[in-house]
Amino acid sequence: MRYLCVISYDGTNYAGYQVQPNKVTIQSTIEQALKMIHKGKSVLITASGRTDARVHAVGQTFHFDTTLTIPIENWKRALNALLPDDILVKEVKQVADDFHARYDVTAKTYRYLVFNQREHDPFQRNYNYHVRGKLDIEAMQKACEYLIGEHDFSAFCAAKAGVKGSKVREIYHASCEKEEGKIVFTFTGNGFLYNMVRIIVGTILEIGTGRYPAEKLKRIIDSKQRAEAGKTVPPQGLYLSKVHYQSDFH
């Protein structure tokens, strides 16, 4: 049987999602819990994609296969009993044996949170990027609109990413809103390049400070050159908000 899990996690204390030698990761922690449930037998999980160190998730997904006949309602309880408090299994559903948590993804939604106050908040430092100066929300929202549609996003891909194949992606939604002292960026697309969201946010923040007009974003996209875009903002403000599938699993 194959199961799909929807999870949230605080990435602060992890070296990212993917298993790495001699490091604690989200994947290794979950697989250890599944190994305990399976009486020492290793169980591999397959996620919708990786997240970097200190990046968070509200709606990450993964699937795993098992021969155990545990009632479906007990999987969530069993996993959460063995997982640390900074990882939560939100939902478990049985799926078809040919369902794939990565290859069946139709879109993903990411959010990036900016704490826009003069003084930093020590309780926010692991969950937002602190920007002191005043930001022009209207200009940043206008810049977001240039992202909508299908483009070659080479300018917003980490230079050392080693991405093979096309860098064309389609963005369905891009927005920037102010919410109680925070600025929330939201992006939904059919795929994202390595560090793409963090580079986009870094670029739009420069527009927000008045360094560039909003129209500069279109010129950056057209340039296809990483050097034309802004800096890569820190990981702790990034959240994988939702993974979308053709069927409404969650």
DRENDO-1510 file (C-alpha; in Angstrom, 1 decimal, always signed):
<recs>
REC; n; res; u; v; w
REC; 1; MET; +0.0; +0.0; +0.0 .
REC; 2; ARG; +1.1; +3.5; -0.7 .
REC; 3; TYR; +0.3; +6.5; +1.5 .
REC; 4; LEU; +0.6; +10.2; +1.0 .
REC; 5; CYS; +1.5; +12.4; +4.0 .
REC; 6; VAL; +1.1; +16.1; +4.4 .
REC; 7; ILE; +3.6; +17.6; +6.9 .
REC; 8; SER; +4.7; +20.9; +8.4 .
REC; 9; TYR; +8.0; +21.5; +9.9 .
REC; 10; ASP; +10.3; +24.1; +11.5 .
REC; 11; GLY; +13.5; +23.9; +9.5 .
REC; 12; THR; +15.6; +25.9; +12.0 .
REC; 13; ASN; +17.5; +22.9; +13.5 .
REC; 14; TYR; +17.8; +20.8; +10.3 .
REC; 15; ALA; +20.4; +20.6; +7.5 .
REC; 16; GLY; +17.6; +20.7; +5.0 .
REC; 17; TYR; +15.1; +18.1; +3.9 .
REC; 18; GLN; +17.3; +15.6; +2.0 .
REC; 19; VAL; +19.3; +12.9; +3.8 .
REC; 20; GLN; +23.0; +14.0; +4.2 .
REC; 21; PRO; +25.9; +12.1; +5.8 .
REC; 22; ASN; +26.3; +12.8; +9.5 .
REC; 23; LYS; +23.6; +15.5; +9.5 .
REC; 24; VAL; +20.1; +15.6; +10.9 .
REC; 25; THR; +17.6; +16.3; +8.2 .
REC; 26; ILE; +13.8; +16.2; +7.8 .
REC; 27; GLN; +13.9; +13.1; +5.7 .
REC; 28; SER; +16.2; +11.1; +7.9 .
REC; 29; THR; +14.1; +12.0; +11.0 .
REC; 30; ILE; +10.9; +10.8; +9.4 .
REC; 31; GLU; +12.5; +7.7; +8.0 .
REC; 32; GLN; +13.8; +6.8; +11.5 .
REC; 33; ALA; +10.3; +7.1; +12.8 .
REC; 34; LEU; +9.0; +4.8; +10.1 .
REC; 35; LYS; +11.8; +2.4; +10.7 .
REC; 36; MET; +10.7; +2.1; +14.4 .
REC; 37; ILE; +7.1; +1.5; +13.3 .
REC; 38; HIS; +8.3; -1.2; +10.9 .
REC; 39; LYS; +10.4; -3.0; +13.7 .
REC; 40; GLY; +13.8; -2.0; +12.3 .
REC; 41; LYS; +13.0; -2.3; +8.6 .
REC; 42; SER; +14.1; +0.7; +6.6 .
REC; 43; VAL; +11.4; +2.6; +4.7 .
REC; 44; LEU; +12.3; +5.2; +2.1 .
REC; 45; ILE; +10.1; +8.3; +1.7 .
REC; 46; THR; +9.8; +10.3; -1.5 .
REC; 47; ALA; +8.9; +14.0; -1.1 .
REC; 48; SER; +7.5; +16.6; -3.5 .
REC; 49; GLY; +10.9; +18.2; -3.5 .
REC; 50; ARG; +13.8; +19.3; -1.3 .
REC; 51; THR; +14.0; +22.3; +1.0 .
REC; 52; ASP; +17.2; +23.9; +2.2 .
REC; 53; ALA; +18.6; +24.2; +5.7 .
REC; 54; ARG; +16.4; +26.6; +7.8 .
REC; 55; VAL; +13.6; +26.6; +5.3 .
REC; 56; HIS; +10.2; +25.8; +6.7 .
REC; 57; ALA; +7.1; +24.0; +5.4 .
REC; 58; VAL; +3.4; +24.2; +6.1 .
REC; 59; GLY; +2.3; +21.7; +3.4 .
REC; 60; GLN; +5.2; +19.6; +2.3 .
REC; 61; THR; +4.2; +16.1; +1.0 .
REC; 62; PHE; +5.8; +12.7; +0.7 .
REC; 63; HIS; +4.7; +9.2; -0.1 .
REC; 64; PHE; +5.9; +5.8; +1.2 .
REC; 65; ASP; +5.1; +2.2; +0.7 .
REC; 66; THR; +4.3; -0.4; +3.4 .
REC; 67; THR; +3.1; -3.9; +3.8 .
REC; 68; LEU; +1.7; -3.1; +7.3 .
REC; 69; THR; -2.0; -3.2; +7.8 .
REC; 70; ILE; -2.4; -0.4; +10.2 .
REC; 71; PRO; -5.7; +1.4; +10.1 .
REC; 72; ILE; -5.2; +4.6; +8.2 .
REC; 73; GLU; -6.4; +6.8; +11.1 .
REC; 74; ASN; -3.6; +5.4; +13.2 .
REC; 75; TRP; -0.7; +6.3; +10.9 .
REC; 76; LYS; -0.9; +10.0; +11.8 .
REC; 77; ARG; -1.0; +9.2; +15.5 .
REC; 78; ALA; +1.8; +6.7; +15.4 .
REC; 79; LEU; +4.2; +9.0; +13.4 .
REC; 80; ASN; +3.5; +12.1; +15.5 .
REC; 81; ALA; +4.2; +10.1; +18.7 .
REC; 82; LEU; +7.7; +9.3; +17.4 .
REC; 83; LEU; +8.6; +12.6; +15.7 .
REC; 84; PRO; +10.1; +15.6; +17.4 .
REC; 85; ASP; +7.8; +18.6; +18.1 .
REC; 86; ASP; +9.2; +20.6; +15.2 .
REC; 87; ILE; +7.8; +18.1; +12.7 .
REC; 88; LEU; +4.0; +17.5; +12.4 .
REC; 89; VAL; +2.2; +15.0; +10.2 .
REC; 90; LYS; -1.0; +16.8; +9.4 .
REC; 91; GLU; -2.7; +14.3; +7.2 .
REC; 92; VAL; -2.2; +10.7; +5.9 .
REC; 93; LYS; -4.2; +9.3; +2.9 .
REC; 94; GLN; -4.0; +6.1; +1.0 .
REC; 95; VAL; -3.2; +6.7; -2.7 .
REC; 96; ALA; -2.9; +4.6; -5.9 .
REC; 97; ASP; +0.2; +2.5; -6.1 .
REC; 98; ASP; +1.4; +4.5; -9.1 .
REC; 99; PHE; +0.9; +7.9; -7.4 .
REC; 100; HIS; +4.2; +9.8; -7.0 .
REC; 101; ALA; +4.6; +12.7; -4.6 .
REC; 102; ARG; +7.1; +14.4; -6.8 .
REC; 103; TYR; +6.2; +13.6; -10.4 .
REC; 104; ASP; +2.5; +14.1; -10.0 .
REC; 105; VAL; +2.9; +17.7; -8.7 .
REC; 106; THR; +1.0; +20.2; -10.8 .
REC; 107; ALA; +2.0; +23.3; -8.9 .
REC; 108; LYS; +3.6; +24.6; -5.6 .
REC; 109; THR; +3.0; +27.6; -3.5 .
REC; 110; TYR; +5.7; +29.3; -1.5 .
REC; 111; ARG; +5.5; +32.2; +0.9 .
REC; 112; TYR; +8.3; +34.4; +2.0 .
REC; 113; LEU; +8.0; +36.6; +5.2 .
REC; 114; VAL; +9.8; +39.8; +5.7 .
REC; 115; PHE; +9.7; +41.4; +9.2 .
REC; 116; ASN; +9.6; +45.1; +8.3 .
REC; 117; GLN; +10.2; +47.0; +11.5 .
REC; 118; ARG; +13.0; +49.3; +12.7 .
REC; 119; GLU; +14.0; +47.0; +15.5 .
REC; 120; HIS; +14.5; +43.3; +15.1 .
REC; 121; ASP; +12.4; +40.9; +17.2 .
REC; 122; PRO; +14.6; +38.1; +18.7 .
REC; 123; PHE; +11.5; +35.8; +18.7 .
REC; 124; GLN; +11.0; +36.3; +14.9 .
REC; 125; ARG; +14.6; +35.9; +13.8 .
REC; 126; ASN; +14.3; +32.2; +12.8 .
REC; 127; TYR; +11.0; +32.7; +10.9 .
REC; 128; ASN; +11.3; +36.0; +9.0 .
REC; 129; TYR; +13.9; +38.1; +7.2 .
REC; 130; HIS; +14.3; +41.4; +9.0 .
REC; 131; VAL; +14.4; +44.6; +6.8 .
REC; 132; ARG; +14.5; +47.9; +8.7 .
REC; 133; GLY; +13.9; +50.5; +6.0 .
REC; 134; LYS; +10.6; +51.6; +4.5 .
REC; 135; LEU; +9.4; +49.6; +1.6 .
REC; 136; ASP; +7.1; +50.7; -1.3 .
REC; 137; ILE; +4.4; +47.9; -1.3 .
REC; 138; GLU; +2.7; +49.3; -4.4 .
REC; 139; ALA; +6.0; +49.2; -6.4 .
REC; 140; MET; +6.8; +45.7; -5.2 .
REC; 141; GLN; +3.3; +44.5; -6.1 .
REC; 142; LYS; +3.7; +46.0; -9.6 .
REC; 143; ALA; +7.0; +44.1; -9.9 .
REC; 144; CYS; +5.3; +40.9; -9.0 .
REC; 145; GLU; +2.9; +41.2; -11.9 .
REC; 146; TYR; +5.8; +40.9; -14.4 .
REC; 147; LEU; +6.5; +37.4; -13.0 .
REC; 148; ILE; +3.1; +36.1; -14.1 .
REC; 149; GLY; +3.1; +33.8; -17.1 .
REC; 150; GLU; +5.7; +31.5; -18.7 .
REC; 151; HIS; +9.3; +32.8; -18.7 .
REC; 152; ASP; +12.9; +31.7; -18.8 .
REC; 153; PHE; +13.9; +32.4; -15.2 .
REC; 154; SER; +17.6; +31.9; -15.7 .
REC; 155; ALA; +18.3; +35.3; -14.0 .
REC; 156; PHE; +16.7; +33.9; -10.8 .
REC; 157; CYS; +18.6; +30.6; -10.5 .
REC; 158; ALA; +21.6; +30.2; -8.3 .
REC; 159; ALA; +24.7; +30.5; -10.5 .
REC; 160; LYS; +26.2; +27.2; -9.0 .
REC; 161; ALA; +22.9; +25.3; -9.1 .
REC; 162; GLY; +24.0; +23.1; -12.0 .
REC; 163; VAL; +20.4; +22.9; -13.3 .
REC; 164; LYS; +20.1; +20.8; -16.4 .
REC; 165; GLY; +17.6; +21.3; -19.1 .
REC; 166; SER; +15.1; +24.2; -19.6 .
REC; 167; LYS; +14.8; +27.0; -17.1 .
REC; 168; VAL; +11.4; +28.0; -18.4 .
REC; 169; ARG; +8.8; +27.9; -15.7 .
REC; 170; GLU; +5.2; +29.3; -15.4 .
REC; 171; ILE; +4.1; +31.4; -12.6 .
REC; 172; TYR; +0.3; +31.5; -11.9 .
REC; 173; HIS; +0.3; +33.8; -9.0 .
REC; 174; ALA; +2.7; +36.4; -7.5 .
REC; 175; SER; +1.8; +38.9; -4.8 .
REC; 176; CYS; +3.1; +41.1; -2.1 .
REC; 177; GLU; +0.9; +42.1; +0.8 .
REC; 178; LYS; +1.4; +43.8; +4.2 .
REC; 179; GLU; +0.1; +41.9; +7.2 .
REC; 180; GLU; +0.6; +43.3; +10.7 .
REC; 181; GLY; +4.2; +44.5; +10.4 .
REC; 182; LYS; +5.2; +41.8; +8.0 .
REC; 183; ILE; +5.4; +41.8; +4.2 .
REC; 184; VAL; +4.2; +38.5; +2.8 .
REC; 185; PHE; +5.3; +37.4; -0.7 .
REC; 186; THR; +3.3; +34.5; -2.2 .
REC; 187; PHE; +4.2; +32.7; -5.4 .
REC; 188; THR; +2.5; +29.8; -7.1 .
REC; 189; GLY; +4.0; +28.1; -10.2 .
REC; 190; ASN; +4.4; +24.8; -12.0 .
REC; 191; GLY; +8.0; +24.6; -10.8 .
REC; 192; PHE; +10.8; +26.7; -9.2 .
REC; 193; LEU; +14.5; +26.7; -9.9 .
REC; 194; TYR; +17.1; +26.4; -7.1 .
REC; 195; ASN; +16.9; +29.6; -4.9 .
REC; 196; MET; +14.4; +31.1; -7.4 .
REC; 197; VAL; +12.0; +32.4; -4.8 .
REC; 198; ARG; +14.7; +33.8; -2.6 .
REC; 199; ILE; +16.4; +35.6; -5.5 .
REC; 200; ILE; +13.1; +37.0; -6.7 .
REC; 201; VAL; +12.3; +38.4; -3.2 .
REC; 202; GLY; +15.8; +39.9; -2.9 .
REC; 203; THR; +15.3; +41.6; -6.3 .
REC; 204; ILE; +11.8; +42.9; -5.5 .
REC; 205; LEU; +13.0; +44.2; -2.1 .
REC; 206; GLU; +15.6; +46.4; -4.0 .
REC; 207; ILE; +12.6; +47.8; -6.0 .
REC; 208; GLY; +10.8; +48.4; -2.7 .
REC; 209; THR; +13.6; +50.5; -1.4 .
REC; 210; GLY; +13.4; +52.7; -4.5 .
REC; 211; ARG; +16.7; +51.6; -6.0 .
REC; 212; TYR; +15.0; +50.4; -9.2 .
REC; 213; PRO; +11.6; +51.0; -10.8 .
REC; 214; ALA; +9.2; +48.1; -10.9 .
REC; 215; GLU; +9.8; +47.8; -14.7 .
REC; 216; LYS; +13.4; +46.7; -14.0 .
REC; 217; LEU; +12.1; +43.2; -13.1 .
REC; 218; LYS; +10.9; +42.6; -16.7 .
REC; 219; ARG; +14.4; +43.6; -18.0 .
REC; 220; ILE; +16.0; +41.3; -15.6 .
REC; 221; ILE; +13.9; +38.4; -16.7 .
REC; 222; ASP; +14.7; +39.2; -20.3 .
REC; 223; SER; +18.4; +39.3; -19.6 .
REC; 224; LYS; +18.5; +35.7; -18.4 .
REC; 225; GLN; +21.6; +36.7; -16.4 .
REC; 226; ARG; +21.9; +36.0; -12.7 .
REC; 227; ALA; +24.2; +39.0; -12.3 .
REC; 228; GLU; +21.4; +41.3; -13.2 .
REC; 229; ALA; +19.1; +40.2; -10.3 .
REC; 230; GLY; +19.3; +41.1; -6.7 .
REC; 231; LYS; +20.8; +39.2; -3.8 .
REC; 232; THR; +19.6; +35.9; -2.4 .
REC; 233; VAL; +17.6; +36.6; +0.8 .
REC; 234; PRO; +18.2; +34.3; +3.8 .
REC; 235; PRO; +16.4; +30.9; +4.1 .
REC; 236; GLN; +14.5; +31.4; +7.3 .
REC; 237; GLY; +11.8; +33.5; +5.7 .
REC; 238; LEU; +10.9; +30.9; +3.2 .
REC; 239; TYR; +7.9; +28.5; +3.6 .
REC; 240; LEU; +6.7; +25.7; +1.3 .
REC; 241; SER; +3.1; +26.5; +1.7 .
REC; 242; LYS; +1.3; +24.0; -0.4 .
REC; 243; VAL; +1.9; +21.2; -2.9 .
REC; 244; HIS; -0.8; +21.0; -5.5 .
REC; 245; TYR; -1.9; +17.8; -7.3 .
REC; 246; GLN; -4.5; +17.1; -10.0 .
REC; 247; SER; -6.6; +15.2; -7.5 .
REC; 248; ASP; -7.5; +17.0; -4.3 .
REC; 249; PHE; -5.6; +14.8; -1.8 .
REC; 250; HIS; -5.3; +17.6; +0.8 .
</recs>
